[in-house]
Amino acid sequence: MKLVTRSTCIAVYELLIQLPPIKAWNLPPSKDIIFVVRHLPDCFGMFEPEPHKITISSAKHAHLDTCIRTMAHEMIHLYLYDRRDPEWDKHTKRFLDAAAKVS
């Protein structure tokens, strides 16, 4: 059974947007995000802003736990991008503060 599929990614995203603190961020619904699964041996996941796209690596995820963590990580980048943070793609103090609240 393949754990990481586009459907899994959508389900995880839908779960996380219902939970605090992400719920308060008012992120776009999953229908407005492109979800891609690729075999990326050197990367867990990535967020690309225009159009909003979250890619999750099938090479790095053998457990639901890591898939959820990666999705949450990419959602923080999305949150910062939507707030027009010029460093949305970096792991700045703002990113780390948001990550601490999510975890």
C-alpha positions as protocol buffer text, in pm:
chain_id: "A"
residue {
  index: 1
  type: MET
  ca { x: 0 y: 0 z: 0 }
}
residue {
  index: 2
  type: LYS
  ca { x: 124 y: 345 z: -90 }
}
residue {
  index: 3
  type: LEU
  ca { x: 100 y: 574 z: 209 }
}
residue {
  index: 4
  type: VAL
  ca { x: 161 y: 905 z: 34 }
}
residue {
  index: 5
  type: THR
  ca { x: -92 y: 977 z: -236 }
}
residue {
  index: 6
  type: ARG
  ca { x: -259 y: 1295 z: -353 }
}
residue {
  index: 7
  type: SER
  ca { x: -571 y: 1187 z: -161 }
}
residue {
  index: 8
  type: THR
  ca { x: -368 y: 1136 z: 157 }
}
residue {
  index: 9
  type: CYS
  ca { x: -217 y: 1483 z: 118 }
}
residue {
  index: 10
  type: ILE
  ca { x: -560 y: 1641 z: 77 }
}
residue {
  index: 11
  type: ALA
  ca { x: -693 y: 1453 z: 381 }
}
residue {
  index: 12
  type: VAL
  ca { x: -399 y: 1561 z: 598 }
}
residue {
  index: 13
  type: TYR
  ca { x: -434 y: 1923 z: 483 }
}
residue {
  index: 14
  type: GLU
  ca { x: -808 y: 1914 z: 555 }
}
residue {
  index: 15
  type: LEU
  ca { x: -740 y: 1776 z: 903 }
}
residue {
  index: 16
  type: LEU
  ca { x: -478 y: 2038 z: 987 }
}
residue {
  index: 17
  type: ILE
  ca { x: -687 y: 2337 z: 874 }
}
residue {
  index: 18
  type: GLN
  ca { x: -947 y: 2232 z: 1132 }
}
residue {
  index: 19
  type: LEU
  ca { x: -703 y: 2235 z: 1425 }
}
residue {
  index: 20
  type: PRO
  ca { x: -555 y: 2524 z: 1623 }
}
residue {
  index: 21
  type: PRO
  ca { x: -354 y: 2728 z: 1559 }
}
residue {
  index: 22
  type: ILE
  ca { x: -379 y: 2661 z: 1185 }
}
residue {
  index: 23
  type: LYS
  ca { x: -758 y: 2704 z: 1186 }
}
residue {
  index: 24
  type: ALA
  ca { x: -716 y: 3069 z: 1286 }
}
residue {
  index: 25
  type: TRP
  ca { x: -482 y: 3130 z: 992 }
}
residue {
  index: 26
  type: ASN
  ca { x: -768 y: 3103 z: 740 }
}
residue {
  index: 27
  type: LEU
  ca { x: -558 y: 2919 z: 482 }
}
residue {
  index: 28
  type: PRO
  ca { x: -708 y: 2846 z: 141 }
}
residue {
  index: 29
  type: PRO
  ca { x: -929 y: 2537 z: 109 }
}
residue {
  index: 30
  type: SER
  ca { x: -767 y: 2226 z: -32 }
}
residue {
  index: 31
  type: LYS
  ca { x: -948 y: 2277 z: -364 }
}
residue {
  index: 32
  type: ASP
  ca { x: -733 y: 2589 z: -414 }
}
residue {
  index: 33
  type: ILE
  ca { x: -405 y: 2404 z: -356 }
}
residue {
  index: 34
  type: ILE
  ca { x: -228 y: 2179 z: -604 }
}
residue {
  index: 35
  type: PHE
  ca { x: -104 y: 1867 z: -425 }
}
residue {
  index: 36
  type: VAL
  ca { x: 176 y: 1669 z: -586 }
}
residue {
  index: 37
  type: VAL
  ca { x: 349 y: 1350 z: -475 }
}
residue {
  index: 38
  type: ARG
  ca { x: 696 y: 1291 z: -619 }
}
residue {
  index: 39
  type: HIS
  ca { x: 983 y: 1058 z: -536 }
}
residue {
  index: 40
  type: LEU
  ca { x: 1231 y: 1316 z: -402 }
}
residue {
  index: 41
  type: PRO
  ca { x: 1517 y: 1143 z: -217 }
}
residue {
  index: 42
  type: ASP
  ca { x: 1668 y: 1471 z: -90 }
}
residue {
  index: 43
  type: CYS
  ca { x: 1355 y: 1657 z: 20 }
}
residue {
  index: 44
  type: PHE
  ca { x: 1059 y: 1585 z: 250 }
}
residue {
  index: 45
  type: GLY
  ca { x: 834 y: 1841 z: 87 }
}
residue {
  index: 46
  type: MET
  ca { x: 808 y: 2189 z: -57 }
}
residue {
  index: 47
  type: PHE
  ca { x: 568 y: 2477 z: -98 }
}
residue {
  index: 48
  type: GLU
  ca { x: 555 y: 2681 z: -417 }
}
residue {
  index: 49
  type: PRO
  ca { x: 349 y: 3000 z: -412 }
}
residue {
  index: 50
  type: GLU
  ca { x: 213 y: 3077 z: -758 }
}
residue {
  index: 51
  type: PRO
  ca { x: -10 y: 2888 z: -792 }
}
residue {
  index: 52
  type: HIS
  ca { x: -17 y: 2743 z: -441 }
}
residue {
  index: 53
  type: LYS
  ca { x: 138 y: 2398 z: -465 }
}
residue {
  index: 54
  type: ILE
  ca { x: 249 y: 2157 z: -194 }
}
residue {
  index: 55
  type: THR
  ca { x: 471 y: 1870 z: -299 }
}
residue {
  index: 56
  type: ILE
  ca { x: 528 y: 1577 z: -66 }
}
residue {
  index: 57
  type: SER
  ca { x: 806 y: 1325 z: -123 }
}
residue {
  index: 58
  type: SER
  ca { x: 705 y: 962 z: -141 }
}
residue {
  index: 59
  type: ALA
  ca { x: 1072 y: 873 z: -87 }
}
residue {
  index: 60
  type: LYS
  ca { x: 1080 y: 1025 z: 262 }
}
residue {
  index: 61
  type: HIS
  ca { x: 748 y: 915 z: 411 }
}
residue {
  index: 62
  type: ALA
  ca { x: 688 y: 562 z: 534 }
}
residue {
  index: 63
  type: HIS
  ca { x: 467 y: 669 z: 828 }
}
residue {
  index: 64
  type: LEU
  ca { x: 165 y: 895 z: 859 }
}
residue {
  index: 65
  type: ASP
  ca { x: 341 y: 1086 z: 1138 }
}
residue {
  index: 66
  type: THR
  ca { x: 612 y: 1221 z: 908 }
}
residue {
  index: 67
  type: CYS
  ca { x: 358 y: 1302 z: 639 }
}
residue {
  index: 68
  type: ILE
  ca { x: 157 y: 1510 z: 886 }
}
residue {
  index: 69
  type: ARG
  ca { x: 469 y: 1688 z: 1011 }
}
residue {
  index: 70
  type: THR
  ca { x: 582 y: 1769 z: 659 }
}
residue {
  index: 71
  type: MET
  ca { x: 239 y: 1897 z: 558 }
}
residue {
  index: 72
  type: ALA
  ca { x: 226 y: 2120 z: 867 }
}
residue {
  index: 73
  type: HIS
  ca { x: 576 y: 2250 z: 783 }
}
residue {
  index: 74
  type: GLU
  ca { x: 472 y: 2340 z: 428 }
}
residue {
  index: 75
  type: MET
  ca { x: 151 y: 2497 z: 556 }
}
residue {
  index: 76
  type: ILE
  ca { x: 359 y: 2732 z: 772 }
}
residue {
  index: 77
  type: HIS
  ca { x: 541 y: 2846 z: 457 }
}
residue {
  index: 78
  type: LEU
  ca { x: 200 y: 2898 z: 292 }
}
residue {
  index: 79
  type: TYR
  ca { x: 79 y: 3095 z: 595 }
}
residue {
  index: 80
  type: LEU
  ca { x: 385 y: 3322 z: 588 }
}
residue {
  index: 81
  type: TYR
  ca { x: 355 y: 3371 z: 211 }
}
residue {
  index: 82
  type: ASP
  ca { x: -12 y: 3465 z: 241 }
}
residue {
  index: 83
  type: ARG
  ca { x: 84 y: 3719 z: 510 }
}
residue {
  index: 84
  type: ARG
  ca { x: 333 y: 3869 z: 262 }
}
residue {
  index: 85
  type: ASP
  ca { x: 631 y: 3780 z: 476 }
}
residue {
  index: 86
  type: PRO
  ca { x: 932 y: 3852 z: 252 }
}
residue {
  index: 87
  type: GLU
  ca { x: 1114 y: 3556 z: 407 }
}
residue {
  index: 88
  type: TRP
  ca { x: 825 y: 3309 z: 375 }
}
residue {
  index: 89
  type: ASP
  ca { x: 1060 y: 3049 z: 225 }
}
residue {
  index: 90
  type: LYS
  ca { x: 1317 y: 3060 z: 507 }
}
residue {
  index: 91
  type: HIS
  ca { x: 1321 y: 2917 z: 856 }
}
residue {
  index: 92
  type: THR
  ca { x: 1329 y: 3252 z: 1036 }
}
residue {
  index: 93
  type: LYS
  ca { x: 1221 y: 3332 z: 1390 }
}
residue {
  index: 94
  type: ARG
  ca { x: 866 y: 3393 z: 1259 }
}
residue {
  index: 95
  type: PHE
  ca { x: 868 y: 3047 z: 1101 }
}
residue {
  index: 96
  type: LEU
  ca { x: 1005 y: 2883 z: 1415 }
}
residue {
  index: 97
  type: ASP
  ca { x: 753 y: 3066 z: 1635 }
}
residue {
  index: 98
  type: ALA
  ca { x: 467 y: 2940 z: 1416 }
}
residue {
  index: 99
  type: ALA
  ca { x: 616 y: 2589 z: 1417 }
}
residue {
  index: 100
  type: ALA
  ca { x: 632 y: 2591 z: 1798 }
}
residue {
  index: 101
  type: LYS
  ca { x: 262 y: 2682 z: 1813 }
}
residue {
  index: 102
  type: VAL
  ca { x: 169 y: 2409 z: 1564 }
}
residue {
  index: 103
  type: SER
  ca { x: 360 y: 2139 z: 1751 }
}
